[in-house]
Structures are given as structure tokens and as C-alpha cells.
Amino acid sequence: MKTDFRIGSLSCKNRVLTASGTFGYGLEAAPYTTLAALGGIVTKSVTKFPRAGNPPPRIAETTGGMLNSIGLANVGVEAFARDKLPLLRGIGTAVIVNIAGSSIDEYIDVLERLEHEQGIDAWEINISCPNVREGGLHFGAKRETAAAVTRALRPRTRKPLIVKLTPNVTQVAEIAAACADEGADAVSLINTLVGMAVDVRTRRPRLSTVTGGLSGPAVKPVALAKVYETARAVSIPVIGIGGIVTAMDAIEFLLVGATAVQVGTSSFRDPDTAVSVARGMEEFCREQGVEDIKELVGALRVDDTGAVPGFIA
């Protein structure tokens, strides 16, 4: 049975990746799962300079999910290249480096610093983080700015560019199309939804930043709808993210048009979740007589009722 897929020069043995920000740099989970059994890992965001992130409290549990306001805390590009990347070169699966920035120049600087380092298979460009004051969601909220980031990075690398999109917009498909027009090889979505939680006894927000990013099973219906909308609007691959806990969750994303998926928040509960999802997808395919998992991509059956699929009358 075939489970692999390609996006340009990026070759993955199966369609399950880890989501940025939920798996560290990939190395932290090594004692708890089999990294080589994954289709790939996506590192936590790397910025030009080290970032301490937002002050605590910056994580809060919610019904069916969690809120975070980490604020892109990371070691910075130089420490990543020196201390993290050499250890990632031998893990036996694809390595996708997530890049974030407060300006287009910062995105360029990080990419150019790492472009010729060995062991990086692709880039994921984070233009959708809601937990930083500069950059982040600012770039992903409008098609013009999303296009500008993609346009600036495309001629500077031959590696696949995956642009990570926010659900906190009216029409995510329009932004995906703008990125595709500027040379993005794929898009990934969704990043977190803006949300908040309140401690009624102290009458204070549960996060120091008041609002944060909501992730986990609670966001899966939104994520499915956004992936469905986007996959119908662009011809480049779509990587689905949002609330995946089981193989059946992942298969839902394939059916609505995702080429692959990323497993995120559930890895905090069990770092082996992504591997379990990949194995479960293979088992499902065997049970269903599916010889190539690609057959499931976009195979959703929508009744012809005369309504326009993807829109509510």
C-alpha cells in the first residue's frame, strides 16, 4: 500500500507530520516516539534573534482544547543552526523548518541564513501566529501582505515553500490563492483561532496577554471547513491542521481535500499520537481495500442539491 507523497523536492514516507510549536524542535520527543515513523517534523518557529516569548501564564486548558500565548519563544536562528539542526540530520524523516518574523526582511534573513545548511527539506512560513504584537497574524490577515512575504522568499530558495495560514479571516481561500500565485508550493491550515478564558474568582483573564490561540479537538470542525474551502480554490497541495487526535480525524481532512495533515495539540497529551495516527490510517486503508492513500484525497461525496458547496444559504 502506498502512503507516501511529494511536494516538489520534499519527499515524505507518509502523510502525517507534526505541527510547529507542539513538538519542540523534534528532538525533545525522541524518547517517547519513533521519529523515523513520521512523514516529517515541522520545527517550532525560528526567528532571527532569540525570543523569550510572552510572560506567564501563557497556557490555559479549555473545554476540548487549550489556549496558548507562547509568543514564538525560540533560541534564534544562530543557535538553531549550531545546536539543533545538526541533531536533526539523522532522525530518519523529513525536516521542515518553520520561519517567523516581525518584518519581511526578518523572514528573508532567517531563510538566507539557513538555505545552504544541510538537513532542511522544506520551509513552512508562519504568517498566522496570533500571539505576537509585530508580524505573525499581521502578514496572514490580508492577501496583499501574504503575497508580499511569499514573493520575497520565493526567488531565494529552491526548497518547497509551505505558507501557514490563519483561520481568523473572512475568506482564507483568497489568501491561499494569492500565495499560490506568488509561487508557494503548498499551504498549511489552520493555525489557532483567537480565543480567551476568564477566571471568575479572580475576575482576571487566564492568559497574561488576555487572548491567545485556541487549538485542540474543539477547532476541528472549523479547520475542516477552512481546508475544504481552500482545497477547492487552489491547485497546490493543502496540509490540514486542527484537532487531529485519531486516524479517523486525519482521514476526514484527506476526504475534504488535504494532501497531508499535521498533528499538534494532542502531542502534548501523548507524544506518540502522530505515529499512532499514521499507523491507524494505514490500517483503515487495508480494511477499505485502498491501495494508495492518495485515493482518499478530495474524495468527499457532496449531494447535488443545487446549492453551492461550501456556502450557507
N, C-alpha and C positions, 0 to 999 in steps of 0.2 A: 504494500500500500504506500502511495506517495503522500508525504506530508510536508515536503519542502516548498520553498518559494524564493523568488528573487525580486529585488528592486534594484535595477541597474547592476552594479558590481557587488551589491550586498547579497550574500547567499546565506539563507537560514535553513537549518535542518527540519524545523517545524514552525508552526505559525503562532507560537506563544513566546512573547518577550516579557521582560519585566518593565514596569513603569518607572520613569525617572522620579526620584525623591522618595521612593518606597523601598529601595533595595540597596541604599548606600551607593558605594562605587562598584558594587557587585562582589567585592572580596569579603565583606562582613558576613554574608550569608553562606559562605563556602562550608562552614562546619555543619550546617543544618539542611543542606540540599545538594543536589548534583548539578552544578552549573553547566556541565557539558551536555546535560539532557534538555537544556533550554534552546529555543530558537535563537535567542540572543539576549543580552542585557543592555539596558539603557542606563547610563550612569546618572547620578544626581547632577543637577545643573552645575556647570563650571563657568565662573566669571573671571574677568581679567585679574582682579585683586581678591584677596580673601575677604569673606563676608562672615560676620558673627551672627547675622540674622536678627530677627525681632526678639525683644525681651520676653521672658516667660510671664505668665502662662501662654503657651503657643500651640497647645493641642487640647482638644476637648472632645469627649465622646458624645455622640448624639444617637437618636433612635435610628438604627440601621446604617450608621456610618460614623464619620468623625470629621471634626473641623480642625484645620491646621493653619497656622500663620508662621511657618518657619522662617520665611523671608529669604529663601535662597542661600542659607548658610552653606559655605563650602570653603575649601582650602585655597582656592585661587588657581589660576592656570599653571603657574610655575611649579607649585607643589604637586599639582595633579600630574604634570609631565614627569617630575622627578620621582615621586613616591608611589603614585597609584598606577599609572599606566604600565610600567614595567611588569608589575604583578598580574595585570590583566591579559598580557600577551599569551599566557599559557593556559587559559582556562578552558579552551576547547569549544568555544562558541563565539558567535559574532558579538562585537563590541560597538555599541552606538553611543557616541558622546553627546550629551545634551549641553547646549550652549545657551547662556542667558546674558543679557547686557542691559545697561542703562541708557545706551545710545547705539546707533548703528555702527559707529566707529569701534565701540567695545566688542560688538559681535565680530566685526572684521578682525580685530586684534587677536581675539581668542582663537578664531578659526585659523588664521595665518600662523599663529604660534604653534599650533598642533598639526597642521596639514601634513607635514612631512615626517611626523613621528610614526613609527611602526606600531601596528596593532589596533588601529582605528578603522572600522569598516564603513561607517556612515556617520552622519551628523543628524541630530534632532535639534531643531531651532525653537527654543522656548519663547514664544511671543504671547504667552497666555497666562502667566502667573498673576493671580490677583492679590498677592501678599507683599508687594514691594511698591514703594512710592514712585520710583522712576523706572521707566522701561516696562517690562512684563506685559501686563494687560494693555497698556497704552499702545503697544505695537500691534496687538492682535484684534483690537476693537474696531478697526476701520480697514477697509480693503486697500486704501492708498498706502497706509503705513505698513501693513503686512506685505504688500507688493514691494515696497521700498527695501525692506530688510532682505527679502528673497533676491531681489535684483542686485543688491550689493554683494551678496555672498556667492551667487551662482558662478560668476566667472573666476572665483578664487579657489575653487575646488573641483576635482573630478569625482569625488566621492558622492554617493547619493545624499541629497538634502531632503530631510523629512521635516515639515513645518508643523509644530504642535499648536493646535487651535483652541480657542476658548468657546464655551457654550454661552457666555454672558453677552451675547449679541442677538440681534433680531434674525438675521439670515446668515448662518455660518457658511452655507454653500457658496455665497457670493465671495466671501473672503478666501475660501479654498480655491475657487476658480481663479482669483487674482494671483494667488501663489503659484498655481499651476501654469498660468500664462507667463510668469517670470522664471520658469524653469525648475520649480520644485518637483522632485521625483515622487513624492508621496506626502500625504498629510496624516497627522495623528490627532485624534479627538475622542473624548473630551478631556480638557483639563478640569479643574474643580469649579463648582458653582459657588458664587458668593453667598455666604450664609453667616448666621450668628447664633449664639446661645447665651442665655442670661441665668445668673444665679439669683433666684428670687429672694433668698435670705439676706444676701449682702447687697442686692439690687445693683450688682455690677455685671458687666459682660464677662464671660468665661475666658475670653482671649484678651490679651493686653492691647491688641490692635482693634478691638471691638468686633470687626468682621474678619472672616477668614475663608478658606476654601473647603467646601463640603465635598467629601468623597465617600466611597463605600457603596454597599448594595442599594442604598436609598436613591442614588443618582442613576441607576442602570436604565430605567425607562426613558429618562431624558437623553442619556448617551445613545441608546438605540435609535431614538428618533433623529438625533443630530447626524449619526452615521448614515442612516437611511437617506436623509435629505442630501448629504454631501456626496454619497456614492452615486446618486442619480444625476449629480450635476457635473462631475469631473471624470476624466478618463484615467487619471493616475490612481495608484493604489491608495486605499484608505485603511488606516490602522485604528481599530476600535478600542477605546478605553472607557472604563466606568462601571464599577460594581461587580466585576467578574470574580466569582468565588468557585464555581464549578465548571466542568466541561460543557454542560448544557448552556450555561451563561455564554460561554465563548462561542458556541455554535450558533446561538441567536445572532451574535454580531456578524458571523460569516454570512448567515442567511440574508441579513439586510444589506449586505454589500461589502463588509470589511474583508480585506485580503488577509489580515492577521490581527492579533489582539495583544494588548498589554495588560498584565495582571499587576495591580497596585496595592490598594489598602489591605486586602486580605493577606498579603505577605507579612504584615505586622503581627497578625494572629498566628500564622503558620508560614514560615519562610519557604516551605516546600510546596506551597499552593500552586505556583506556576507550573512546576513539573507535574503535579497531580492533574492539573487541567490538561496539559499536553497529552499525558497518557490516557486520560479519560476520553479525549477527542478521538484518539486512535481506536480505542475500544468501541466507541459509538459507530465509527465508520465501518469497522469489521462487522458489527451487528447489523448494520443497514446495507451491507454489501457495496459500500462506497470504496472504489479502488483508488481514487485520487481525491484528497480532501478539497481540492480546487472546485470539484463539482458542487460543493455547498455554497460557494461564494456567490451572493446575489440570487440564490435560488428561492427566495421568498415568493410564495404564491399569493397574489393580491387579486381578489374578485373584481371582475369588470362590472362595476355598478354605474359607470358613467361619471363618477366623482374623480377628481384629480388626486391621485395618491400622494400622500404627504401633506395635504392641506385639509383643514377642518372647515366644512361649510357652515 
